Amino acid sequence: MKILHVINNLNTGGAEKLLLETLPLYNQRATTTVDLLVLNGTEYPFLKELKKQNCCTVYDFGETSVYNPLLVLKLIPYLRKYDIAHGHIFPTFYWLALAKIFSFSNTKLIYTEHGTTNKRQKHRLFKIIDRQIYKAYEKIICISDEIKLILKQHTTIKDENFIVIENGVNIAIVKNANYLKKETIDKNISNTDKLLIQVAAFRQEKDQETLIRAMSLLPETIKLLLVGDGELRKKNEELVNSLSLDKRVIFLKVRMDVLNLLKTSDIIVLSSHHEGLSLSAIEAMASKKPFIASDVPGLHEIVNGAGILFQEGNEIELAEHIKKLLEDKKYYKEIAVSCQERAGDYDIKKMVDNYIKLYKQIM
């Protein structure tokens, strides 16, 4: 059984990290051959790391725009080499479906929907197009029940075409990650400082601004690590400077030692406006550190009853939760332990098993 995963690129992001971690696991199974095609082959850190592991064949179309419709024609020869093509993320979602239609190939298509919302859902024309594109896929995998409900309403496709498979992380690797010395992370950090961390691309939905504003309400011995990059990083840097927090908020850009940073930090935060099923949240909880998240779709389901939820965009409430954790050692430990226990429900091996079972059913 030969499977080809197709995605825009292997830049930072939940779906991209998921492929980095699962492709080696798929290929440990003797009955499957799983390869990767990235539309844009820019050598981002995730792509470099995957190639270093030498676990699968990686194809790419060079450093091209992922929005070029001519990619449809380039995809056709690859479809004919594989039994199943597994798509991720827009516009790969469109191009893969069109390549299947134009090629008359026998390749089965499946698609994983990683987010709860997208701009296409708000436009009438895209709603019509989406309904036709989704029909090209044998199965549409939703990473949560909520996403399944949203997609059913958006596409009017039958329930039997949807299946829920929750994302997962490699819990063992997270637990075994080493600690770093705090002072080695940045010159403005001392070993006695308390560290907060948020790992997320600088995009509108990630809302680092709320966490930055919360920092102005916290003692100076509390420092914040913001890991990631993106179009809104400069805007967030300007906010930090305007609040005179430039010595306390450290921008680390993209890092490959995220698990070590999580283990070294005292509290992990994710102040998003919305998520799909957040791998960052699961990794945070698996690191056995208290996890605080905004009470929004994609986070509520994972965190509720284990970590701490705060009202979306409410920096005052967020700051109060942070203070309480750092002032009450017993409460801190209780939240940390319950977070790690919850993370165990999302082990990546369970997810891989479910996908392989699905591949076999489709064949």
Secondary structure as GFF3:
##gff-version 3
##sequence-region A 1 363
A	DSSP	beta_strand	2	7	.	.	.	ID=ss1
A	DSSP	alpha_helix	14	26	.	.	.	ID=ss2
A	DSSP	beta_strand	33	38	.	.	.	ID=ss3
A	DSSP	alpha_helix	45	53	.	.	.	ID=ss4
A	DSSP	beta_strand	58	60	.	.	.	ID=ss5
A	DSSP	alpha_helix	71	79	.	.	.	ID=ss6
A	DSSP	beta_strand	84	88	.	.	.	ID=ss7
A	DSSP	alpha_helix	92	103	.	.	.	ID=ss8
A	DSSP	beta_strand	108	113	.	.	.	ID=ss9
A	DSSP	three_ten_helix	119	122	.	.	.	ID=ss10
A	DSSP	alpha_helix	124	134	.	.	.	ID=ss11
A	DSSP	beta_strand	139	142	.	.	.	ID=ss12
A	DSSP	alpha_helix	145	155	.	.	.	ID=ss13
A	DSSP	three_ten_helix	159	161	.	.	.	ID=ss14
A	DSSP	beta_strand	162	164	.	.	.	ID=ss15
A	DSSP	alpha_helix	171	176	.	.	.	ID=ss16
A	DSSP	three_ten_helix	182	184	.	.	.	ID=ss17
A	DSSP	beta_strand	194	199	.	.	.	ID=ss18
A	DSSP	three_ten_helix	204	206	.	.	.	ID=ss19
A	DSSP	alpha_helix	208	215	.	.	.	ID=ss20
A	DSSP	beta_strand	222	227	.	.	.	ID=ss21
A	DSSP	alpha_helix	233	242	.	.	.	ID=ss22
A	DSSP	beta_strand	249	253	.	.	.	ID=ss23
A	DSSP	alpha_helix	258	264	.	.	.	ID=ss24
A	DSSP	beta_strand	267	270	.	.	.	ID=ss25
A	DSSP	alpha_helix	279	286	.	.	.	ID=ss26
A	DSSP	beta_strand	291	294	.	.	.	ID=ss27
A	DSSP	alpha_helix	300	303	.	.	.	ID=ss28
A	DSSP	beta_strand	308	310	.	.	.	ID=ss29
A	DSSP	alpha_helix	315	327	.	.	.	ID=ss30
A	DSSP	alpha_helix	329	343	.	.	.	ID=ss31
A	DSSP	three_ten_helix	344	346	.	.	.	ID=ss32
A	DSSP	alpha_helix	348	362	.	.	.	ID=ss33
###
